[in-house]
Amino acid sequence: EVQLVESGGGLVQPGGSLRLSCAASGFTFSSYTMSWYRQAPGKERELVATISRATSSTNYADSVKGRFTISRDNAKNTVSLQMNSLKPEDTAVYLCNAQRLYYSYWGQGTQVTVSS
């Protein structure tokens, strides 16, 4: 059974940091491109960051460049998102995605709330 389980969300003040993790199982993790998306209430799902399967090259949404860092550990089947200098507009449910060819898997998401 394919599973993606996110953790690490919570309430943080503006300017603070959080580290999200996604634990994967049930598929060959190292063969998949991994991404973090987010969805805020009333807004469309937004791609936040992607890390490739082979070279671990990364891409980021303009809104998070310089503040967020995506990384993966193929030995532990995990992908992480380090989020620094958080802003209220970063508030959303953050979801982990695994993508390869026509296969796409999603986690349930973890809530991140940035508020004073």
ZAMARGU-4260 file (C-alpha; in steps of 0.2 Angstrom, whole numbers, plus 5000, padded with zeros to 4 digits):
<rodrens>
0) 5000/5000/5000 | 5007/5017/4995 | 5008/5029/5009 | 5014/5047/5011 | 5013/5053/5029
5) 5017/5072/5032 | 5022/5078/5049 | 5030/5094/5057 | 5016/5107/5054 | 5010/5118/5068
10) 5007/5136/5074 | 5022/5148/5072 | 5025/5166/5073 | 5030/5177/5058 | 5048/5176/5055
15) 5049/5158/5063 | 5054/5142/5056 | 5046/5125/5054 | 5053/5108/5046 | 5040/5097/5037
20) 5044/5079/5034 | 5036/5066/5023 | 5038/5048/5026 | 5035/5037/5010 | 5032/5018/5009
25) 5024/5006/4996 | 5034/5012/4981 | 5052/5014/4975 | 5055/5031/4983 | 5071/5034/4974
30) 5063/5033/4957 | 5050/5047/4960 | 5051/5066/4959 | 5045/5073/4976 | 5036/5089/4978
35) 5028/5099/4992 | 5012/5108/4987 | 5001/5119/4998 | 4983/5124/4998 | 4976/5139/5008
40) 4957/5141/5011 | 4948/5147/4995 | 4964/5146/4985 | 4970/5134/4972 | 4983/5121/4976
45) 5001/5128/4973 | 5017/5120/4969 | 5030/5125/4982 | 5046/5115/4979 | 5051/5100/4969
50) 5067/5089/4970 | 5071/5077/4956 | 5074/5058/4959 | 5091/5057/4951 | 5101/5072/4953
55) 5092/5080/4967 | 5090/5096/4958 | 5078/5108/4965 | 5065/5121/4960 | 5055/5133/4970
60) 5040/5144/4968 | 5045/5162/4967 | 5036/5166/4983 | 5047/5154/4994 | 5064/5156/4985
65) 5078/5160/4998 | 5067/5155/5012 | 5062/5136/5010 | 5074/5122/5006 | 5068/5105/5000
70) 5079/5089/5003 | 5077/5071/5002 | 5085/5055/5009 | 5083/5040/4998 | 5090/5029/5011
75) 5076/5033/5023 | 5062/5036/5010 | 5059/5054/5017 | 5058/5071/5009 | 5058/5087/5020
80) 5054/5105/5018 | 5064/5117/5029 | 5054/5133/5030 | 5062/5149/5037 | 5057/5167/5039
85) 5039/5162/5038 | 5025/5174/5034 | 5006/5174/5037 | 5004/5171/5018 | 5013/5154/5020
90) 4998/5148/5030 | 4991/5133/5022 | 4989/5114/5022 | 5006/5107/5015 | 5005/5091/5005
95) 5018/5079/4999 | 5017/5072/4982 | 5027/5058/4973 | 5027/5058/4954 | 5033/5047/4941
100) 5026/5045/4923 | 5008/5043/4925 | 5009/5039/4944 | 5005/5052/4956 | 5003/5049/4975
105) 4997/5062/4988 | 4998/5063/5007 | 4984/5069/5018 | 4993/5085/5022 | 4999/5095/5038
110) 4993/5112/5043 | 5005/5126/5044 | 4998/5142/5053 | 5009/5158/5053 | 5001/5170/5065
115) 5006/5181/5080
</rodrens>
